Structure formats: C-alpha cells, structure tokens
Amino acid sequence: MTKIKDMSKRERKVLDACHNGWFMSGEYRAIIDGHERRFHADSKGLLFKDVDEWFSSHEQNHADSPLLVKCVCAA
C-alpha cells in the first residue's frame, strides 16, 4: 500500500471513508451519489483495495461527491 503522504486525492478520500466506516470483518456497503456496492473484507487494507477499485470507475462523474463506507453485517 502507498504511504499516506504519497496518496492521490482520490486514494485519500477512499482511505478516510474506509477508516471511518471500519468496524470489523464482515460485509460493507459503499455509497456515492446513489451508486452502491457491497464488499466482504476481513481487514482495512482489503476493504480499501476493493473500494478504491470500485470508486476509481466512478471518479470521473462523482469525484466531488461524498463517499460513505459502513459495516452492514459484522462477521
């Protein structure tokens, strides 16, 4: 994983959302401007990787919108 100081604005936004929404291993939901995706993660690093890949595909149209990541079901 990239050092925080070397992250792009998008990566930092995703990292902050994942960090704020992290509870423990389980199912997570990411939401941005009505777009939603569910992820299964057992670490913050895996959650960040998956959410970052998903968010990067929406970045062009939704980069300035808030990103919410939250635990739906803890494992």
C-alpha positions in Angstrom: 0.0 0.0 0.0 1.2 3.5 -0.7 2.3 5.8 2.1 -0.5 8.2 3.1 1.6 11.3 2.2 2.1 9.8 -1.3 -1.6 9.1 -2.0 -3.6 10.9 -4.6 -6.7 12.9 -3.5 -8.9 10.0 -4.6 -7.0 7.4 -2.7 -7.0 9.6 0.4 -10.8 10.1 0.1 -11.3 6.3 -0.1 -8.9 5.6 2.8 -10.7 8.1 5.0 -14.1 6.6 4.2 -12.9 3.1 4.8 -11.2 4.1 8.1 -14.3 5.9 9.3 -16.6 3.0 8.4 -14.4 0.2 9.6 -15.9 -2.0 12.4 -14.5 -5.5 12.0 -14.5 -8.3 9.4 -17.8 -8.6 7.6 -19.9 -7.1 4.8 -19.5 -3.5 3.9 -21.5 -1.1 1.8 -20.0 1.8 -0.2 -22.4 4.5 -1.5 -21.7 7.5 -3.7 -24.4 9.6 -5.4 -26.9 6.7 -5.4 -24.4 4.2 -6.7 -23.9 1.3 -4.2 -21.7 -1.7 -4.0 -21.2 -4.3 -1.3 -17.9 -5.8 -0.3 -16.7 -8.5 2.0 -13.5 -7.7 3.9 -11.5 -9.0 6.9 -9.1 -6.1 7.0 -9.0 -2.4 6.3 -6.4 -3.0 3.6 -8.6 -5.4 1.7 -11.6 -3.0 2.1 -9.5 -0.1 0.8 -8.3 -2.1 -2.2 -11.8 -3.2 -3.2 -13.5 0.2 -2.6 -10.6 2.1 -4.3 -11.0 -0.1 -7.5 -14.8 0.5 -7.5 -14.6 4.2 -6.7 -12.0 4.8 -9.4 -14.5 3.6 -12.0 -16.9 6.3 -10.8 -14.4 9.1 -10.2 -14.9 10.9 -13.4 -18.5 11.7 -12.7 -18.6 11.7 -8.9 -15.2 12.7 -7.6 -16.6 15.7 -5.6 -19.4 13.7 -4.0 -19.2 12.3 -0.5 -18.3 8.6 -0.2 -19.8 6.6 2.6 -18.5 3.2 3.7 -20.2 1.4 6.5 -20.4 -2.1 8.0 -23.6 -3.8 7.1 -23.0 -7.2 8.9 -20.1 -8.0 11.1 -18.6 -11.5 10.8 
